[in-house]
Amino acid sequence: MPEIDAGATAWVLASSALVLFMTPGLAFFYGGLVRGKNVLSTIMYSFIAMAVVSVVWILWGYSLAFGPGSKFIGNLDFLGFTGVDSGGTFEVAGVSAPIPHALFATFQLMFAIITPALITGAFAERFKFSTYLIFLVLWITFVYAPIAHWVWSGNGWLFGLGALDFAGGTVVHINAGMAAIAAAWLVGRRRNVEHVVVPHNVPFVILGAGILWFGWFGFNAGSALNANASAVNAFLVTNTAAAMAALTWTLLSWWQSKKPSAVGAASGAVAGLVAITPAAGFVGPMGALAIGLGAGSLCYFAVRYRSRLKIDDALDVFAIHGVGGMWGAIATGIFAAAAFGGFDGLINGNGKQVVTQLIGVGATMGYSFIVSFIILKVLDLIPGLGLRVSDKDEDSGLDTALHGEQGYTNN
């Protein structure tokens, strides 16, 4: 095992804080997109995830995700952070990282926090807060932890297959996107909403997207687990893909509606960030431009098409995170270059990598949707629990109905 490196430790500490900061950024992004009567309840979904998931991760979540176990799930060796040493290095996915084990576990906690928070955009404005708390515990345990183990643990079956996911294209974004579809389907459409809801606070949306963009440098570059050339490249390509996707979405919306949408520019940036996440450690700047162009285009049209469907994914979680994550995972298999991460993709003569990526995408989609659907269906059938608030509470707004507070007053 290598000795603890002060520079690497400092960088991953900072990256952990950056990733956590993304969750309040998501809260602003989602909060601005809903109606004013639901802004606090929407923000609260993200904020409370920081509390609930942190406790679950310490008690058993990290152990199930990264504990030595089978190819499909970790064991309970790290239950209650037993053996998670803050003074010694460790090995993850066959690589000895020069940072304390406890720091790696903390860094991974921040990913676990934001992933279920992403799902909340699908059922915004109509989901019970009490049920959501239970859903958080169950979803981290039975959906997030197993998929994280498959992809990022050294003995996970997708890791062994050779699937590439540098920072969470499958584990975070496809996973959340498929759970979002299951949730939106089961909870049903919002009352009296026939068309797209006009965001009540566009500055919140822009602020949230800016915070997400900023925090994403920790999300992706921090995943190098060292202050090295890989982190530098991940930082660069993250910014490049976000910029290209934001520009692409803006131009497409300008072309179709004759006006450049501010919400569209923010959504495009997030789509680009999603798509570059699995590829950040494996592609260069030109690959990032291609990934950003694809994300901005594919997610833009996915959002437009979603509005024609009966499933009310309120804030287009699947269209941005699901579609963006799928494109990013597949694009990793296309544009990966050994010069940047040690693996070649299709354009460098390794077409098998695309096949491997498709297997990872398909497995994540199927498992996340099915298990998320089962969890939500069971919660909905429990007497006195259920998924959806009453019609009266939905009409009056969840801020006052569930939290007894208002986002905006006349005082």
C-alpha positions as CSV (number, residue, x, y, z in Angstrom):
1,M,0.0,0.0,0.0
2,P,1.3,3.5,-0.8
3,E,1.7,6.1,1.9
4,I,-0.9,8.8,2.3
5,D,-0.2,11.7,0.0
6,A,-1.0,15.1,1.3
7,G,-1.8,16.6,-2.1
8,A,-4.1,13.8,-3.1
9,T,-5.9,13.9,0.2
10,A,-6.4,17.6,0.0
11,W,-7.8,17.4,-3.5
12,V,-10.3,14.6,-2.6
13,L,-11.3,16.4,0.5
14,A,-12.1,19.5,-1.6
15,S,-13.8,17.3,-4.2
16,S,-16.0,15.8,-1.6
17,A,-17.2,19.2,-0.5
18,L,-17.7,20.2,-4.1
19,V,-19.9,17.1,-4.7
20,L,-22.0,17.8,-1.6
21,F,-22.5,21.4,-2.8
22,M,-24.1,20.0,-5.9
23,T,-27.1,18.8,-3.9
24,P,-28.1,22.4,-2.8
25,G,-27.4,23.3,-6.4
26,L,-29.9,20.7,-7.5
27,A,-32.3,22.0,-5.0
28,F,-32.2,25.5,-6.5
29,F,-32.4,24.0,-10.1
30,Y,-35.4,21.9,-9.3
31,G,-37.0,24.5,-7.0
32,G,-37.0,27.1,-9.7
33,L,-38.6,24.8,-12.2
34,V,-41.7,24.1,-10.1
35,R,-44.6,26.4,-9.2
36,G,-44.1,28.8,-6.3
37,K,-46.5,27.0,-4.0
38,N,-44.1,23.9,-4.1
39,V,-40.7,25.5,-4.0
40,L,-39.9,24.6,-0.3
41,S,-41.1,21.0,-0.6
42,T,-39.0,20.5,-3.7
43,I,-35.9,22.0,-2.1
44,M,-36.5,19.9,1.0
45,Y,-36.4,16.7,-1.0
46,S,-32.8,17.4,-1.8
47,F,-31.8,18.8,1.6
48,I,-33.2,16.0,3.7
49,A,-31.4,13.5,1.4
50,M,-28.1,14.9,2.9
51,A,-29.3,13.8,6.3
52,V,-31.0,10.5,5.6
53,V,-28.4,9.0,3.2
54,S,-25.5,10.1,5.4
55,V,-26.8,8.0,8.3
56,V,-27.7,5.0,6.0
57,W,-24.2,5.2,4.4
58,I,-22.4,5.0,7.8
59,L,-24.6,2.2,9.1
60,W,-24.7,-0.2,6.1
61,G,-24.8,1.6,2.8
62,Y,-21.0,1.8,2.2
63,S,-20.5,-1.7,3.3
64,L,-23.1,-3.1,0.8
65,A,-21.6,-0.9,-2.0
66,F,-17.9,-1.5,-1.4
67,G,-17.5,-4.3,1.1
68,P,-15.9,-7.5,-0.2
69,G,-18.7,-9.9,-1.1
70,S,-20.1,-11.5,-4.2
71,K,-20.1,-10.1,-7.7
72,F,-23.5,-8.6,-7.1
73,I,-23.4,-7.1,-3.6
74,G,-21.0,-6.3,-0.8
75,N,-21.0,-7.9,2.6
76,L,-21.2,-6.3,6.0
77,D,-17.5,-6.1,6.8
78,F,-17.7,-2.3,7.0
79,L,-21.0,-2.2,9.0
80,G,-21.0,1.1,11.0
81,F,-17.7,2.0,9.3
82,T,-15.9,-0.8,11.1
83,G,-12.5,-1.1,9.5
84,V,-12.8,2.1,7.6
85,D,-9.5,3.6,8.7
86,S,-8.9,7.4,8.6
87,G,-5.2,6.9,9.0
88,G,-4.4,4.2,6.4
89,T,-4.6,3.9,2.6
90,F,-6.6,1.2,0.9
91,E,-7.3,-0.5,-2.4
92,V,-10.4,0.0,-4.5
93,A,-11.1,-1.7,-7.9
94,G,-7.6,-3.1,-8.0
95,V,-6.0,0.3,-7.6
96,S,-4.1,1.5,-4.5
97,A,-5.2,5.0,-3.8
98,P,-2.9,7.4,-1.7
99,I,-5.7,8.7,0.4
100,P,-7.3,7.5,3.7
101,H,-10.0,4.8,3.4
102,A,-12.4,7.0,5.4
103,L,-11.9,9.8,2.8
104,F,-12.8,7.5,-0.1
105,A,-15.9,6.4,1.8
106,T,-16.9,10.0,2.4
107,F,-16.3,10.9,-1.2
108,Q,-18.6,8.1,-2.3
109,L,-21.2,9.2,0.3
110,M,-21.6,12.5,-1.6
111,F,-22.5,10.5,-4.8
112,A,-25.0,8.4,-2.9
113,I,-26.7,11.6,-1.5
114,I,-27.3,13.3,-4.8
115,T,-28.5,10.3,-6.8
116,P,-31.9,9.8,-5.1
117,A,-32.3,13.5,-4.9
118,L,-32.2,13.5,-8.7
119,I,-35.2,11.2,-8.8
120,T,-37.4,13.7,-7.0
121,G,-37.8,15.9,-10.1
122,A,-40.0,13.2,-11.6
123,F,-42.6,13.3,-8.8
124,A,-42.3,16.9,-7.7
125,E,-45.4,18.7,-6.5
126,R,-47.3,15.6,-5.5
127,F,-45.3,13.1,-3.5
128,K,-45.7,12.5,0.3
129,F,-42.7,13.6,2.3
130,S,-43.1,10.8,4.9
131,T,-43.1,8.2,2.2
132,Y,-40.1,9.8,0.6
133,L,-38.0,9.3,3.7
134,I,-38.7,5.6,3.7
135,F,-38.1,5.4,0.0
136,L,-34.6,7.0,0.5
137,V,-33.6,4.3,2.9
138,L,-34.9,1.4,0.8
139,W,-33.6,2.8,-2.5
140,I,-30.1,3.4,-1.3
141,T,-30.0,-0.1,0.2
142,F,-31.6,-2.2,-2.6
143,V,-30.8,-0.2,-5.8
144,Y,-27.9,2.2,-5.4
145,A,-25.6,0.1,-3.3
146,P,-25.8,-3.0,-5.6
147,I,-25.3,-1.1,-8.8
148,A,-22.3,0.8,-7.2
149,H,-20.9,-2.5,-6.3
150,W,-21.3,-3.9,-9.8
151,V,-19.5,-1.0,-11.4
152,W,-17.0,0.4,-8.9
153,S,-16.1,-2.4,-6.5
154,G,-13.1,-4.5,-7.6
155,N,-15.1,-7.7,-7.6
156,G,-18.3,-6.3,-9.1
157,W,-19.5,-8.2,-12.2
158,L,-19.6,-5.1,-14.5
159,F,-16.2,-4.0,-13.4
160,G,-14.9,-7.5,-14.2
161,L,-16.5,-7.4,-17.6
162,G,-14.6,-4.2,-18.4
163,A,-17.4,-1.7,-18.3
164,L,-16.1,1.9,-18.0
165,D,-17.8,4.4,-15.7
166,F,-15.3,7.0,-14.4
167,A,-17.7,9.0,-12.2
168,G,-21.2,7.7,-12.4
169,G,-22.9,7.6,-15.8
170,T,-24.5,4.3,-15.0
171,V,-24.3,4.3,-11.2
172,V,-25.8,7.8,-10.8
173,H,-27.5,9.1,-13.9
174,I,-29.0,6.0,-15.7
175,N,-29.9,4.6,-12.3
176,A,-31.8,7.8,-11.3
177,G,-33.3,8.2,-14.7
178,M,-34.9,4.8,-14.7
179,A,-36.1,5.1,-11.1
180,A,-37.7,8.5,-12.1
181,I,-39.7,6.8,-14.9
182,A,-41.0,4.2,-12.4
183,A,-41.9,6.8,-9.9
184,A,-43.6,9.1,-12.4
185,W,-45.6,6.2,-13.8
186,L,-46.8,5.0,-10.4
187,V,-47.5,8.3,-8.7
188,G,-49.5,9.6,-11.8
189,R,-49.9,12.9,-13.5
190,R,-50.2,16.2,-11.6
191,R,-53.7,17.6,-11.2
192,N,-54.8,20.2,-13.7
193,V,-51.6,20.2,-15.6
194,E,-52.1,19.6,-19.3
195,H,-49.0,21.3,-20.6
196,V,-45.5,22.1,-19.4
197,V,-45.5,24.1,-16.2
198,V,-43.8,27.5,-16.5
199,P,-40.9,27.8,-14.0
200,H,-41.7,30.1,-11.2
201,N,-38.1,31.4,-10.7
202,V,-35.7,31.2,-13.6
203,P,-32.8,32.9,-11.7
204,F,-33.0,29.9,-9.3
205,V,-32.7,27.6,-12.3
206,I,-29.7,29.4,-13.6
207,L,-28.1,29.6,-10.2
208,G,-28.7,25.9,-9.6
209,A,-27.2,25.0,-12.9
210,G,-24.1,27.2,-12.2
211,I,-23.6,25.5,-8.8
212,L,-24.0,22.1,-10.4
213,W,-21.4,23.0,-13.1
214,F,-19.0,24.2,-10.4
215,G,-19.5,21.1,-8.2
216,W,-19.2,18.8,-11.1
217,F,-15.4,19.4,-11.2
218,G,-15.2,17.6,-7.9
219,F,-17.6,14.9,-9.1
220,N,-15.5,14.1,-12.2
221,A,-11.9,15.3,-11.5
222,G,-12.2,14.1,-7.9
223,S,-12.9,10.6,-9.2
224,A,-9.2,10.3,-10.2
225,L,-8.6,10.0,-6.4
226,N,-5.4,11.9,-6.9
227,A,-4.1,15.3,-7.9
228,N,-2.6,14.1,-11.1
229,A,-2.8,14.3,-14.9
230,S,-6.0,12.2,-15.0
231,A,-7.7,14.8,-12.7
232,V,-6.6,17.6,-14.9
233,N,-8.0,16.0,-18.0
234,A,-11.2,15.1,-16.3
235,F,-11.6,18.7,-15.2
236,L,-10.9,20.0,-18.7
237,V,-13.3,17.6,-20.5
238,T,-16.0,18.2,-18.0
239,N,-16.0,21.9,-18.7
240,T,-15.7,21.3,-22.5
241,A,-18.7,19.0,-22.7
242,A,-20.9,21.2,-20.5
243,A,-20.1,24.2,-22.7
244,M,-20.8,22.4,-25.9
245,A,-24.1,21.0,-24.7
246,A,-25.3,24.3,-23.3
247,L,-24.4,26.0,-26.6
248,T,-26.1,23.2,-28.7
249,W,-29.3,23.3,-26.6
250,T,-29.4,27.1,-26.8
251,L,-29.1,27.2,-30.6
252,L,-31.7,24.4,-31.0
253,S,-34.2,26.3,-28.9
254,W,-33.4,29.5,-30.6
255,W,-33.9,27.8,-34.0
256,Q,-37.3,26.3,-33.0
257,S,-38.8,29.0,-30.9
258,K,-37.0,32.0,-32.3
259,K,-35.7,32.9,-28.9
260,P,-32.7,31.5,-26.9
261,S,-34.1,30.0,-23.7
262,A,-32.3,30.6,-20.5
263,V,-33.8,27.5,-18.9
264,G,-32.7,25.7,-22.1
265,A,-29.1,26.8,-21.7
266,A,-29.1,25.7,-18.1
267,S,-30.7,22.3,-19.0
268,G,-28.2,21.8,-21.8
269,A,-25.2,22.4,-19.5
270,V,-26.6,19.8,-17.1
271,A,-27.1,17.4,-19.9
272,G,-23.5,17.8,-21.0
273,L,-22.3,17.3,-17.5
274,V,-24.3,14.1,-17.2
275,A,-23.0,12.7,-20.5
276,I,-19.3,13.4,-19.8
277,T,-19.4,11.8,-16.3
278,P,-18.7,8.2,-17.3
279,A,-16.2,9.3,-20.0
280,A,-14.2,12.0,-18.0
281,G,-11.2,9.8,-17.3
282,F,-11.1,8.1,-20.7
283,V,-11.5,10.8,-23.4
284,G,-9.8,14.0,-24.5
285,P,-11.1,17.4,-25.4
286,M,-12.2,16.5,-28.9
287,G,-14.1,13.5,-27.6
288,A,-15.7,15.8,-25.0
289,L,-16.9,18.2,-27.7
290,A,-18.6,15.3,-29.5
291,I,-20.1,14.0,-26.3
292,G,-21.4,17.5,-25.5
293,L,-22.9,18.0,-29.0
294,G,-24.7,14.6,-28.7
295,A,-26.0,15.4,-25.2
296,G,-27.3,18.8,-26.1
297,S,-29.1,17.4,-29.1
298,L,-30.4,14.1,-27.8
299,C,-31.6,15.5,-24.4
300,Y,-33.2,18.5,-26.1
301,F,-35.4,16.4,-28.3
302,A,-36.0,13.9,-25.5
303,V,-37.5,16.7,-23.4
304,R,-39.7,17.9,-26.4
305,Y,-40.9,14.3,-27.0
306,R,-41.6,13.6,-23.3
307,S,-44.2,16.4,-23.2
308,R,-46.3,14.2,-25.6
309,L,-46.3,11.2,-23.3
310,K,-48.8,10.4,-20.6
311,I,-46.1,9.8,-18.0
312,D,-45.6,13.1,-16.1
313,D,-41.9,13.2,-15.4
314,A,-42.3,16.7,-14.0
315,L,-38.8,18.0,-14.4
316,D,-37.6,15.7,-17.2
317,V,-35.3,13.6,-15.1
318,F,-35.2,10.7,-17.6
319,A,-34.9,13.0,-20.6
320,I,-31.7,14.6,-19.1
321,H,-30.2,12.1,-16.7
322,G,-31.5,8.9,-18.2
323,V,-30.9,9.8,-21.9
324,G,-27.7,11.8,-21.1
325,G,-26.4,9.0,-19.0
326,M,-27.1,6.4,-21.7
327,W,-25.5,8.5,-24.4
328,G,-22.4,9.2,-22.2
329,A,-21.9,5.5,-21.3
330,I,-22.1,4.5,-25.0
331,A,-20.0,7.4,-26.1
332,T,-17.3,6.3,-23.7
333,G,-17.1,3.1,-25.6
334,I,-16.8,5.1,-28.8
335,F,-14.4,7.9,-28.0
336,A,-12.2,6.4,-25.3
337,A,-8.5,6.7,-26.1
338,A,-5.7,4.9,-24.3
339,A,-3.7,8.1,-24.2
340,F,-6.1,9.5,-21.7
341,G,-7.3,6.6,-19.6
342,G,-5.6,3.4,-20.8
343,F,-8.6,2.2,-22.8
344,D,-9.4,2.4,-26.5
345,G,-12.9,2.7,-27.9
346,L,-14.5,2.2,-31.2
347,I,-12.7,5.1,-33.0
348,N,-9.4,3.6,-31.9
349,G,-10.2,0.1,-33.2
350,N,-11.8,-1.5,-30.1
351,G,-15.4,-2.0,-31.0
352,K,-15.9,-4.5,-28.2
353,Q,-15.9,-1.7,-25.7
354,V,-19.2,-0.4,-27.1
355,V,-20.7,-3.8,-26.6
356,T,-19.5,-3.9,-23.0
357,Q,-20.9,-0.4,-22.4
358,L,-24.2,-1.5,-23.8
359,I,-24.3,-4.4,-21.4
360,G,-23.7,-2.1,-18.5
361,V,-26.4,0.3,-19.8
362,G,-29.0,-2.4,-20.2
363,A,-28.3,-4.1,-16.9
364,T,-28.5,-0.8,-15.0
365,M,-31.7,0.2,-16.8
366,G,-33.4,-3.1,-16.1
367,Y,-32.4,-3.5,-12.5
368,S,-33.1,0.1,-11.5
369,F,-36.5,0.2,-13.1
370,I,-37.7,-3.1,-11.8
371,V,-36.5,-2.8,-8.2
372,S,-37.5,0.9,-7.9
373,F,-41.0,0.0,-9.2
374,I,-41.3,-2.8,-6.6
375,I,-40.2,-0.5,-3.8
376,L,-42.6,2.2,-4.8
377,K,-45.5,-0.2,-5.4
378,V,-45.1,-1.8,-2.0
379,L,-45.0,1.7,-0.3
380,D,-48.1,2.7,-2.2
381,L,-50.0,-0.4,-1.0
382,I,-49.2,0.0,2.7
383,P,-52.3,1.4,4.5
384,G,-51.8,4.9,5.8
385,L,-48.7,5.4,3.7
386,G,-49.1,5.7,-0.1
387,L,-47.1,7.7,-2.6
388,R,-49.4,10.7,-3.3
389,V,-50.7,13.6,-1.3
390,S,-54.5,14.3,-1.2
391,D,-56.1,16.3,-4.0
392,K,-56.6,19.1,-1.4
393,D,-53.0,19.2,-0.4
394,E,-51.8,19.1,-4.0
395,D,-54.1,22.0,-5.0
396,S,-53.1,24.2,-2.0
397,G,-49.4,23.4,-2.5
398,L,-47.1,21.1,-0.6
399,D,-45.2,23.9,1.1
400,T,-48.0,24.8,3.5
401,A,-49.8,21.4,3.4
402,L,-46.7,19.3,4.3
403,H,-44.3,21.7,5.9
404,G,-46.5,24.5,7.3
405,E,-44.2,27.1,5.7
406,Q,-44.2,29.3,2.6
407,G,-41.4,30.1,0.2
408,Y,-42.7,33.6,-0.3
409,T,-44.7,35.9,1.9
410,N,-45.9,39.5,1.8
411,N,-43.9,40.4,4.9
